[in-house]
Amino acid sequence: MKQNPEFITPLGSELGRVLGRLHGELPLPLQQALQLLCAALGEGHVCLDLNPLAGKRHGDEPLPKLAAWLKALQAHPAVGAPGQFKPLTLDSAGRLYLTRYWLYEQQLAKRLLALAAAPLEAVDPARLRGLLDGLFAAGKQQPDWQKAAAASAVLQRLCVISGGPGTGKTTTVVKLLAALQQMADGLLVIRLAAPTGKAAARMSESIRKAKPGLALADDIAAGIPESASTLHRLLGSLVDSPRFRHHAGNPLALDVLVVDEASMIDLALMAKLTDALPPHARLILLGDKDQLDSVEAGAVFGQLCALRGYSAAFAAQLQAAAGVELPLAPQPPAIGNAIMLLQHSYRFDANSGIGELARLANAGDGVAALMLCRSGNFSDIALHDAPLAHYRAALLQRVEQGFGAYWQAIRAGDAVAAFAAFGRFRLLAAQREGDGGVNWLNAAIEQRWAQRGWLNPRSPWYAGRPVMVAENDYALQLFNGDIGIALQRAGRLQVAFEAEGGSIRWFNPGRLPRHATAYAMTVHKSQGSEFDTVALLLPDNKTPLLTRNLIYTGITRAKRQAEIWGPANVLRLAVEDAPARNSGLADVLRSAG
């Protein structure tokens, strides 16, 4: 049976062949659903929601009406109801899953609900109040959401803390760990982790810098770790296996696990992470709900944050323990008490165009976002409204200006100064391929450097080449997202990487794991990083990748100046596009309340 090429995906084709060998030729409604499901997984969805697609057309091919589609799927032996463990699972809401993803969803929901419902040892509210009053004495915001988050982490086994740039997530987590250690009988075993090596390194550095300002007792300070690992290393990756060394049968040896950049964690990894926690452990998830979702399937962190809602009992408990009054929800979800949103930015105040544009992006107000960019009221926001062909020369001139201090440090052979200068300016793009994508940008920049005589175009390596590591190498202690800079050292070219304490580690170029030139990077790769100035490039036309989350993430990487290069209409359409990943996780968690 010939099928519309628009339906074809490699995974869908392979699954179709496997199921065809088991059950004979698949009926067209199942072929269509299978290919659409696999395409949806590639876009980050956990399942295929049949409801909005039924009766429509996909390309030139009509899709069945909902009742007929459901009937055809239910009749096939490869499709089962939840719990029947067929290759495909079709739930009562019309969502079709690869069964392993349905199982991940159920496993994760069960574990999160168990954490949220787990009883804790009795906490003396007066003692906790005294500790928190001391730790958060400088807090002037009302309500003090940092203080509320710290109290929540002491009172519950699950705590989810979301906050944008400058809202004090690191400060909050160090203070709450100090409170946990002081409230415990004996020091707790605390582990820090993040999805990527770069995020883990940033977490380690941030906590190391934050601790001295708290004037903690030596034993309490020593009990707050300063070294974070990747989640894969924490769980114990196994060669050529999707499983980990640590799981329910071999849990992690810890009392508290703090995970940063949790919005980057996909459904499968989050399910395996929670499965590996010992029964008594606390889980603290940190992130920004408004940033981009994980690259792989799922939007776990954002879906959890959407379930915020406080019960009267928990609000009274937190009032006694922290003096913070929480808004009540009439019917809060079972995990609603665990969600804390840090809402005051200490970086982007009322005079910040970046902060205001971020707020409008999150609100989906594309028209107001354009008006702000064009108003001239904010010096930290600039919009270059033109297609790429019109601003290419101006952009490359801006790039040369932005990297001016960087090249001065390169010529001086000063690695420390080079890293400092490289962090001041960065190009971000929505996509990797195509005109205006990361690969195009890096090639265009290197061509300009070659015209200036700063590099040999026939050689991939030259003094000044910045590279981003694309895979973890635990032997070399180089991780996905790490930035290296090539410099002349002792008469030969070597690649410098920053290390703890401001020192530099040197490697021969041939020893590096997989890497790429990094004058420009995707917005996805920039998550967790900060630069003085960011130039965000938009493609000439709206694409599925361009959503309000991408705009928000891109502009908030900038601490001082955000420049947007691309057509104004594309920016407006992106801000108005709210990403929504199909999943049943929120429904499962909400129904348990």
VEXDREN-2710 file (C-alpha; in Angstrom, 1 decimal):
% VEXDREN-2710
k/r/px/py/pz
1/MET/0.0/0.0/0.0
2/LYS/1.5/3.3/-1.1
3/GLN/1.5/6.0/1.5
4/ASN/1.8/9.7/1.4
5/PRO/5.5/10.6/1.9
6/GLU/4.5/13.3/4.4
7/PHE/3.6/10.5/6.8
8/ILE/6.9/8.7/6.6
9/THR/9.4/8.8/9.5
10/PRO/12.3/6.3/10.0
11/LEU/11.0/5.2/13.4
12/GLY/7.4/4.9/12.1
13/SER/8.6/2.8/9.1
14/GLU/10.6/0.5/11.2
15/LEU/7.8/0.0/13.8
16/GLY/5.4/-0.6/10.9
17/ARG/7.7/-3.3/9.5
18/VAL/8.0/-5.0/12.9
19/LEU/4.2/-4.9/13.5
20/GLY/3.6/-6.0/9.9
21/ARG/5.7/-9.1/10.4
22/LEU/3.8/-10.0/13.6
23/HIS/0.3/-9.1/12.4
24/GLY/0.3/-8.9/8.7
25/GLU/-0.3/-5.7/6.7
26/LEU/-1.5/-2.9/8.9
27/PRO/-4.8/-1.2/8.2
28/LEU/-4.5/2.4/6.9
29/PRO/-5.9/4.1/10.1
30/LEU/-3.1/2.4/12.1
31/GLN/-0.4/3.2/9.6
32/GLN/-1.5/6.8/9.7
33/ALA/-1.6/6.9/13.5
34/LEU/1.8/5.2/13.8
35/GLN/3.6/7.5/11.5
36/LEU/2.0/10.6/13.1
37/LEU/2.8/9.3/16.6
38/CYS/6.5/8.8/15.7
39/ALA/6.6/12.3/14.1
40/ALA/5.1/13.7/17.3
41/LEU/7.8/12.0/19.4
42/GLY/10.4/13.7/17.2
43/GLU/8.8/17.0/18.0
44/GLY/9.0/16.4/21.8
45/HIS/5.4/15.1/22.3
46/VAL/5.0/12.0/24.6
47/CYS/1.9/10.8/22.7
48/LEU/-0.4/11.5/19.8
49/ASP/-3.7/13.2/20.6
50/LEU/-6.1/12.0/18.0
51/ASN/-8.9/14.5/18.9
52/PRO/-7.6/17.6/17.1
53/LEU/-6.5/15.6/14.0
54/ALA/-9.5/13.3/13.4
55/GLY/-11.4/14.1/10.3
56/LYS/-8.8/16.6/9.1
57/ARG/-6.3/16.3/6.3
58/HIS/-2.6/15.6/6.7
59/GLY/-1.1/17.0/3.6
60/ASP/-3.2/15.5/0.8
61/GLU/-4.3/12.5/2.8
62/PRO/-7.6/12.5/4.8
63/LEU/-7.6/11.2/8.3
64/PRO/-10.5/9.1/9.7
65/LYS/-13.2/10.7/11.9
66/LEU/-12.6/10.1/15.6
67/ALA/-15.1/7.4/16.3
68/ALA/-14.0/5.3/13.2
69/TRP/-10.3/5.9/14.0
70/LEU/-10.6/4.8/17.6
71/LYS/-12.6/1.8/16.6
72/ALA/-10.0/0.7/14.0
73/LEU/-7.2/1.1/16.5
74/GLN/-9.0/-0.7/19.3
75/ALA/-9.7/-3.6/17.0
76/HIS/-6.0/-4.2/16.2
77/PRO/-4.0/-6.7/18.3
78/ALA/-1.0/-4.3/18.5
79/VAL/-3.1/-1.7/20.3
80/GLY/-4.2/-2.1/23.9
81/ALA/-5.9/-0.2/26.7
82/PRO/-3.7/1.1/29.6
83/GLY/-2.2/-1.8/31.4
84/GLN/-2.6/-4.4/28.7
85/PHE/1.0/-3.9/27.6
86/LYS/0.6/-4.1/23.9
87/PRO/3.1/-2.3/21.7
88/LEU/0.8/0.7/21.5
89/THR/-1.4/2.0/24.3
90/LEU/-4.6/4.0/23.6
91/ASP/-6.1/5.7/26.6
92/SER/-9.7/6.8/27.2
93/ALA/-8.9/10.4/26.3
94/GLY/-7.9/9.4/22.7
95/ARG/-4.1/9.6/23.3
96/LEU/-2.0/7.0/21.5
97/TYR/1.4/6.1/23.1
98/LEU/4.3/3.9/22.4
99/THR/3.7/1.8/25.5
100/ARG/7.1/2.5/27.0
101/TYR/6.2/6.2/27.1
102/TRP/2.9/5.4/28.8
103/LEU/4.8/3.4/31.4
104/TYR/7.3/6.2/31.9
105/GLU/4.4/8.6/32.5
106/GLN/2.7/6.3/35.0
107/GLN/6.0/5.5/36.8
108/LEU/6.9/9.1/37.2
109/ALA/3.4/10.1/38.3
110/LYS/3.4/7.4/40.9
111/ARG/6.8/8.3/42.3
112/LEU/6.0/12.1/42.4
113/LEU/2.7/11.4/44.2
114/ALA/4.5/9.2/46.7
115/LEU/7.1/11.9/47.4
116/ALA/4.4/14.5/47.8
117/ALA/2.4/12.4/50.2
118/ALA/5.3/11.0/52.2
119/PRO/5.1/11.9/55.9
120/LEU/8.1/13.6/57.4
121/GLU/9.4/13.8/60.9
122/ALA/7.7/16.4/63.1
123/VAL/9.2/19.8/62.5
124/ASP/9.3/22.4/65.3
125/PRO/7.8/25.4/63.5
126/ALA/9.3/27.9/66.0
127/ARG/12.8/26.5/65.5
128/LEU/12.4/26.5/61.7
129/ARG/11.0/30.0/61.8
130/GLY/14.0/31.2/63.7
131/LEU/16.5/29.6/61.3
132/LEU/14.7/31.0/58.3
133/ASP/14.4/34.5/59.8
134/GLY/18.1/34.5/60.2
135/LEU/18.9/33.1/56.7
136/PHE/16.5/35.4/54.9
137/ALA/16.9/38.5/57.2
138/ALA/17.7/40.7/54.2
139/GLY/14.6/39.7/52.2
140/LYS/12.3/42.7/51.6
141/GLN/9.9/41.3/49.1
142/GLN/6.4/40.3/50.3
143/PRO/5.6/37.6/50.1
144/ASP/9.2/36.3/50.4
145/TRP/9.0/33.5/47.9
146/GLN/12.6/32.5/48.5
147/LYS/11.9/32.0/52.2
148/ALA/8.7/30.1/51.3
149/ALA/10.6/27.8/49.0
150/ALA/13.2/27.0/51.7
151/ALA/10.4/26.2/54.2
152/SER/8.7/24.1/51.6
153/ALA/11.8/22.0/51.1
154/VAL/12.1/21.4/54.8
155/LEU/8.5/20.5/55.3
156/GLN/8.1/18.2/52.3
157/ARG/10.0/15.5/50.4
158/LEU/9.3/17.1/47.0
159/CYS/10.0/20.7/46.2
160/VAL/9.9/22.2/42.8
161/ILE/11.3/25.7/42.5
162/SER/11.0/27.8/39.3
163/GLY/12.4/31.2/38.7
164/GLY/13.7/33.3/35.9
165/PRO/17.2/34.8/35.6
166/GLY/18.1/36.9/38.6
167/THR/15.3/35.6/40.9
168/GLY/17.8/34.0/43.3
169/LYS/17.5/30.3/42.7
170/THR/21.1/29.6/43.8
171/THR/20.9/31.8/46.9
172/THR/17.6/30.1/47.8
173/VAL/19.0/26.6/47.4
174/VAL/22.1/27.3/49.5
175/LYS/20.0/28.7/52.3
176/LEU/17.5/25.9/52.2
177/LEU/20.3/23.3/52.3
178/ALA/21.7/25.2/55.3
179/ALA/18.2/25.0/57.0
180/LEU/17.9/21.3/56.2
181/GLN/21.3/20.6/57.7
182/GLN/20.6/22.5/60.8
183/MET/17.2/20.9/61.3
184/ALA/18.5/17.4/60.8
185/ASP/19.8/15.1/63.5
186/GLY/23.3/14.6/62.1
187/LEU/24.5/15.8/58.7
188/LEU/22.5/14.8/55.7
189/VAL/24.0/13.3/52.6
190/ILE/23.3/15.8/49.9
191/ARG/24.0/15.4/46.1
192/LEU/23.9/18.0/43.4
193/ALA/23.2/17.2/39.8
194/ALA/22.2/18.7/36.4
195/PRO/21.3/17.4/33.0
196/THR/24.6/18.4/31.3
197/GLY/28.2/18.7/32.3
198/LYS/28.2/22.5/31.6
199/ALA/25.1/23.0/33.8
200/ALA/26.7/20.9/36.5
201/ALA/29.8/23.0/36.4
202/ARG/27.8/26.2/36.6
203/MET/25.9/24.9/39.5
204/SER/29.1/24.0/41.3
205/GLU/30.6/27.4/40.7
206/SER/27.4/29.2/41.8
207/ILE/27.1/27.3/45.1
208/ARG/30.8/27.7/45.8
209/LYS/30.5/31.5/45.5
210/ALA/27.3/31.7/47.5
211/LYS/28.3/29.8/50.6
212/PRO/30.9/32.3/52.1
213/GLY/28.3/35.0/52.4
214/LEU/26.0/33.1/54.7
215/ALA/28.3/32.9/57.8
216/LEU/27.5/29.3/58.4
217/ALA/29.0/27.1/61.1
218/ASP/32.0/25.1/59.8
219/ASP/30.2/21.8/60.0
220/ILE/27.0/23.1/58.3
221/ALA/29.0/24.7/55.5
222/ALA/31.0/21.5/55.0
223/GLY/27.8/19.6/54.7
224/ILE/26.7/21.6/51.7
225/PRO/28.5/20.1/48.7
226/GLU/30.1/22.3/46.1
227/SER/30.5/19.7/43.4
228/ALA/27.7/18.7/41.0
229/SER/27.6/15.8/38.6
230/THR/25.7/15.0/35.5
231/LEU/22.5/13.0/35.9
232/HIS/23.9/10.2/33.8
233/ARG/27.0/10.0/35.9
234/LEU/25.0/10.2/39.1
235/LEU/22.7/7.3/38.0
236/GLY/25.6/5.3/36.5
237/SER/25.4/5.0/32.8
238/LEU/25.8/1.4/31.4
239/VAL/27.6/0.8/28.1
240/ASP/25.2/0.3/25.2
241/SER/22.1/0.3/27.5
242/PRO/19.3/2.7/28.2
243/ARG/19.3/1.5/31.8
244/PHE/21.4/2.8/34.7
245/ARG/23.3/1.1/37.6
246/HIS/21.0/2.9/40.1
247/HIS/17.3/2.1/40.1
248/ALA/14.6/1.1/42.6
249/GLY/16.5/-2.2/43.3
250/ASN/19.8/-0.3/43.8
251/PRO/18.9/3.2/44.9
252/LEU/21.2/6.1/45.3
253/ALA/22.9/6.6/48.6
254/LEU/21.7/10.0/49.6
255/ASP/19.2/11.9/51.7
256/VAL/18.7/15.0/49.5
257/LEU/19.0/15.4/45.8
258/VAL/19.1/18.9/44.2
259/VAL/18.8/19.0/40.4
260/ASP/19.4/22.2/38.5
261/GLU/18.1/23.1/35.0
262/ALA/15.3/20.6/35.5
263/SER/13.4/22.0/32.5
264/MET/16.0/20.3/30.3
265/ILE/15.1/16.8/31.6
266/ASP/12.9/14.6/29.4
267/LEU/10.2/12.2/30.6
268/ALA/12.3/9.0/30.3
269/LEU/15.2/10.4/32.3
270/MET/13.0/12.0/35.0
271/ALA/11.2/8.7/35.4
272/LYS/14.5/6.8/35.9
273/LEU/15.8/9.5/38.2
274/THR/12.9/9.4/40.6
275/ASP/12.9/5.6/40.4
276/ALA/16.5/5.6/41.8
277/LEU/15.7/7.6/44.9
278/PRO/15.7/5.8/48.2
279/PRO/12.3/5.9/50.0
280/HIS/13.4/8.5/52.6
281/ALA/15.0/11.0/50.2
282/ARG/14.0/14.5/49.4
283/LEU/14.0/15.7/45.8
284/ILE/14.5/19.4/45.0
285/LEU/14.0/20.4/41.3
286/LEU/15.3/23.9/40.2
287/GLY/14.6/25.5/36.8
288/ASP/12.8/28.1/34.8
289/LYS/9.3/26.9/33.7
290/ASP/9.4/29.5/30.8
291/GLN/12.5/28.2/29.2
292/LEU/12.6/25.8/26.4
293/ASP/11.5/22.2/27.1
294/SER/13.7/19.2/26.9
295/VAL/15.2/18.2/23.5
296/GLU/13.7/14.7/23.9
297/ALA/10.1/13.8/24.5
298/GLY/8.3/15.5/27.5
299/ALA/7.9/18.8/29.2
300/VAL/7.9/17.5/32.8
301/PHE/9.1/20.6/34.6
302/GLY/6.7/23.0/33.0
303/GLN/3.8/20.6/33.5
304/LEU/4.6/20.3/37.2
305/CYS/4.8/24.0/37.6
306/ALA/1.4/24.4/36.1
307/LEU/-0.1/22.3/38.9
308/ARG/0.8/24.9/41.6
309/GLY/-2.0/25.3/44.2
310/TYR/-1.8/25.4/48.0
311/SER/-4.1/23.7/50.4
312/ALA/-5.3/25.5/53.6
313/ALA/-3.5/22.9/55.8
314/PHE/-0.2/23.5/54.0
315/ALA/-0.6/27.2/54.0
316/ALA/-1.2/27.3/57.7
317/GLN/1.9/25.1/58.2
318/LEU/4.1/27.3/56.1
319/GLN/2.7/30.5/57.8
320/ALA/3.8/29.1/61.2
321/ALA/7.2/27.9/59.9
322/ALA/8.2/30.9/57.7
323/GLY/5.7/33.7/58.3
324/VAL/4.7/33.7/54.6
325/GLU/1.1/33.8/53.6
326/LEU/0.3/31.7/50.6
327/PRO/-2.7/32.1/48.2
328/LEU/-5.2/29.2/48.6
329/ALA/-6.5/27.1/45.8
330/PRO/-10.1/25.7/46.1
331/GLN/-9.1/22.2/44.9
332/PRO/-5.3/22.0/44.8
333/PRO/-3.7/19.0/43.0
334/ALA/-2.0/16.4/45.1
335/ILE/1.4/17.9/44.3
336/GLY/0.3/21.5/44.2
337/ASN/1.9/22.3/47.6
338/ALA/5.3/21.3/46.3
339/ILE/5.5/24.0/43.6
340/MET/7.2/27.3/44.4
341/LEU/7.6/30.2/41.9
342/LEU/10.2/32.8/42.6
343/GLN/8.6/35.9/41.2
344/HIS/10.9/38.9/41.9
345/SER/13.8/39.5/39.6
346/TYR/16.8/41.3/41.1
347/ARG/18.4/41.7/37.7
348/PHE/15.5/42.9/35.5
349/ASP/13.7/45.7/37.3
350/ALA/10.9/48.1/36.0
351/ASN/13.5/50.0/33.9
352/SER/14.7/46.8/32.1
353/GLY/13.5/46.4/28.5
354/ILE/14.8/42.8/28.6
355/GLY/12.6/42.1/31.7
356/GLU/9.6/43.7/30.1
357/LEU/10.0/41.9/26.8
358/ALA/10.4/38.6/28.7
359/ARG/7.2/39.3/30.5
360/LEU/5.3/40.1/27.3
361/ALA/6.8/37.0/25.6
362/ASN/5.5/34.8/28.4
363/ALA/2.1/36.5/28.1
364/GLY/2.0/35.8/24.4
365/ASP/1.4/39.5/23.5
366/GLY/3.2/39.8/20.2
367/VAL/1.8/43.2/19.3
368/ALA/2.9/44.7/22.6
369/ALA/6.3/43.1/22.3
370/LEU/6.8/44.8/18.9
371/MET/5.7/48.1/20.3
372/LEU/8.2/47.8/23.1
373/CYS/11.1/47.0/20.8
374/ARG/10.2/49.9/18.5
375/SER/9.4/52.4/21.3
376/GLY/13.0/53.5/22.0
377/ASN/12.1/53.6/25.7
378/PHE/14.6/51.0/26.7
379/SER/18.3/51.1/25.9
380/ASP/18.9/47.4/26.6
381/ILE/16.6/46.2/23.7
382/ALA/17.2/46.6/20.0
383/LEU/15.3/45.2/17.0
384/HIS/16.9/45.1/13.6
385/ASP/13.7/44.6/11.5
386/ALA/14.9/43.2/8.2
387/PRO/15.4/39.8/6.4
388/LEU/18.9/38.3/6.5
389/ALA/19.9/39.4/3.0
390/HIS/19.4/43.0/4.0
391/TYR/21.4/43.0/7.3
392/ARG/24.1/40.4/6.6
393/ALA/26.9/42.9/6.1
394/ALA/25.8/44.9/9.2
395/LEU/25.6/41.8/11.3
396/LEU/29.1/40.7/10.4
397/GLN/30.3/44.2/11.2
398/ARG/28.5/43.9/14.6
399/VAL/30.1/40.5/15.2
400/GLU/33.6/41.9/14.5
401/GLN/32.8/44.7/17.0
402/GLY/31.4/42.3/19.6
403/PHE/34.4/40.0/19.5
404/GLY/36.9/42.9/19.4
405/ALA/38.2/42.5/23.0
406/TYR/38.3/38.7/22.4
407/TRP/40.7/39.0/19.5
408/GLN/42.9/41.4/21.5
409/ALA/43.2/38.8/24.2
410/ILE/44.0/36.1/21.6
411/ARG/46.8/38.2/20.1
412/ALA/48.2/38.7/23.6
413/GLY/48.0/34.9/24.2
414/ASP/46.0/35.6/27.4
415/ALA/43.7/32.6/28.0
416/VAL/42.0/34.1/31.1
417/ALA/41.3/37.4/29.4
418/ALA/40.1/35.5/26.3
419/PHE/37.5/33.6/28.3
420/ALA/36.3/36.7/30.0
421/ALA/35.9/38.6/26.7
422/PHE/34.3/35.6/25.0
423/GLY/31.5/35.7/27.6
424/ARG/30.6/39.3/26.9
425/PHE/29.1/38.7/23.5
426/ARG/27.3/35.8/21.9
427/LEU/25.3/35.0/18.7
428/LEU/22.2/32.8/19.3
429/ALA/20.2/31.3/16.5
430/ALA/16.9/29.4/16.5
431/GLN/18.1/26.7/14.2
432/ARG/21.3/24.9/13.4
433/GLU/20.9/24.4/9.6
434/GLY/19.9/26.8/6.9
435/ASP/20.6/30.5/6.2
436/GLY/20.9/32.3/9.6
437/GLY/21.5/29.0/11.4
438/VAL/24.4/28.2/13.6
439/ASN/26.4/26.4/11.0
440/TRP/25.9/29.2/8.4
441/LEU/26.9/31.9/11.0
442/ASN/30.1/30.2/12.1
443/ALA/31.1/29.6/8.5
444/ALA/30.4/33.3/7.6
445/ILE/32.3/34.6/10.6
446/GLU/35.3/32.4/9.9
447/GLN/35.2/33.6/6.2
448/ARG/35.3/37.2/7.5
449/TRP/38.3/36.4/9.8
450/ALA/40.1/34.8/6.8
451/GLN/39.5/38.0/4.8
452/ARG/41.1/39.9/7.7
453/GLY/44.1/37.6/7.6
454/TRP/43.4/36.2/11.1
455/LEU/43.2/32.6/10.1
456/ASN/44.2/30.2/7.3
457/PRO/41.0/29.0/5.6
458/ARG/42.7/25.8/4.6
459/SER/43.2/24.7/8.2
460/PRO/40.4/23.9/10.7
461/TRP/42.5/25.0/13.7
462/TYR/43.8/28.5/14.4
463/ALA/44.6/30.7/17.4
464/GLY/41.3/32.1/18.5
465/ARG/39.0/29.3/17.3
466/PRO/36.3/28.7/20.0
467/VAL/34.8/25.3/20.2
468/MET/31.9/23.7/22.1
469/VAL/32.2/20.1/23.2
470/ALA/29.3/18.0/21.9
471/GLU/29.6/14.9/24.1
472/ASN/30.8/14.0/27.6
473/ASP/34.3/12.6/28.1
474/TYR/34.6/11.6/31.7
475/ALA/38.2/10.5/31.3
476/LEU/39.2/14.1/30.2
477/GLN/36.6/15.7/32.4
478/LEU/35.2/17.5/29.4
479/PHE/31.4/17.7/29.1
480/ASN/28.7/18.5/26.5
481/GLY/28.5/22.3/26.4
482/ASP/32.0/23.1/27.6
483/ILE/33.7/25.9/25.7
484/GLY/37.4/25.7/24.7
485/ILE/39.6/28.3/23.0
486/ALA/42.6/27.5/20.8
487/LEU/45.7/29.5/21.6
488/GLN/49.4/29.4/20.9
489/ARG/51.3/28.0/23.9
490/ALA/55.0/27.1/24.0
491/GLY/55.2/27.2/20.2
492/ARG/52.3/25.0/19.4
493/LEU/48.5/25.3/19.2
494/GLN/46.6/24.0/22.2
495/VAL/43.0/24.3/23.4
496/ALA/42.3/26.0/26.7
497/PHE/39.4/25.1/29.0
498/GLU/38.5/26.9/32.2
499/ALA/38.8/25.0/35.5
500/GLU/37.9/25.5/39.1
501/GLY/39.5/28.5/40.8
502/GLY/40.1/30.4/37.6
503/SER/42.9/28.0/36.4
504/ILE/43.3/26.8/32.8
505/ARG/43.4/23.2/31.5
506/TRP/45.2/22.6/28.2
507/PHE/44.6/19.9/25.6
508/ASN/46.0/19.0/22.2
509/PRO/43.2/19.5/19.5
510/GLY/43.4/15.9/18.5
511/ARG/42.4/14.7/22.0
512/LEU/39.1/16.6/22.2
513/PRO/35.8/14.7/22.1
514/ARG/33.4/15.6/19.3
515/HIS/33.1/19.4/19.0
516/ALA/32.1/22.4/16.8
517/THR/33.1/26.0/16.3
518/ALA/31.1/28.2/18.7
519/TYR/31.0/31.8/17.8
520/ALA/27.3/31.1/17.5
521/MET/25.2/28.5/19.2
522/THR/21.5/27.5/19.3
523/VAL/19.2/29.0/21.9
524/HIS/18.8/25.4/23.2
525/LYS/22.5/25.1/23.8
526/SER/22.6/28.5/25.6
527/GLN/20.2/27.5/28.4
528/GLY/21.8/28.2/31.7
529/SER/24.5/30.5/30.3
530/GLU/24.7/34.2/30.6
531/PHE/26.4/36.9/28.5
532/ASP/26.7/40.6/28.7
533/THR/25.3/41.1/25.2
534/VAL/23.2/38.6/23.1
535/ALA/22.4/38.9/19.4
536/LEU/19.4/36.7/18.7
537/LEU/18.9/35.8/15.0
538/LEU/15.5/34.9/13.7
539/PRO/14.9/33.2/10.3
540/ASP/13.1/35.1/7.6
541/ASN/10.0/33.0/8.0
542/LYS/8.2/31.5/11.0
543/THR/9.1/27.9/11.7
544/PRO/7.8/25.4/14.3
545/LEU/10.9/26.0/16.4
546/LEU/10.1/29.6/16.9
547/THR/7.9/29.9/20.0
548/ARG/7.6/32.3/22.9
549/ASN/9.8/30.0/25.0
550/LEU/12.6/30.3/22.5
551/ILE/12.3/34.1/22.4
552/TYR/12.2/34.3/26.2
553/THR/15.1/32.0/26.6
554/GLY/17.2/33.8/24.0
555/ILE/16.8/37.3/25.3
556/THR/17.1/36.4/29.0
557/ARG/20.6/35.0/28.3
558/ALA/21.6/38.7/28.1
559/LYS/22.6/40.5/31.3
560/ARG/22.9/44.0/29.7
561/GLN/21.9/44.1/26.1
562/ALA/19.6/42.0/23.9
563/GLU/19.6/42.5/20.1
564/ILE/17.0/40.8/17.9
565/TRP/17.9/40.5/14.2
566/GLY/15.1/39.5/11.9
567/PRO/11.7/40.5/10.5
568/ALA/9.4/42.0/13.1
569/ASN/6.5/39.9/11.9
570/VAL/8.5/36.8/12.6
571/LEU/9.1/38.0/16.2
572/ARG/5.4/38.7/16.7
573/LEU/4.3/35.3/15.4
574/ALA/6.9/33.6/17.6
575/VAL/5.7/35.4/20.7
576/GLU/2.1/34.5/19.9
577/ASP/3.0/30.8/19.5
578/ALA/2.6/28.9/22.7
579/PRO/4.2/25.5/22.6
580/ALA/2.2/22.6/24.0
581/ARG/3.5/19.1/24.2
582/ASN/1.0/16.3/24.3
583/SER/1.2/14.3/27.4
584/GLY/-1.1/12.7/30.0
585/LEU/1.2/13.4/33.0
586/ALA/-0.6/16.5/34.2
587/ASP/-4.0/14.7/34.0
588/VAL/-2.7/11.7/36.0
589/LEU/-1.3/14.0/38.7
590/ARG/-4.4/16.3/38.8
591/SER/-6.8/13.3/39.1
592/ALA/-4.9/12.0/42.1
593/GLY/-5.8/15.2/44.0
END
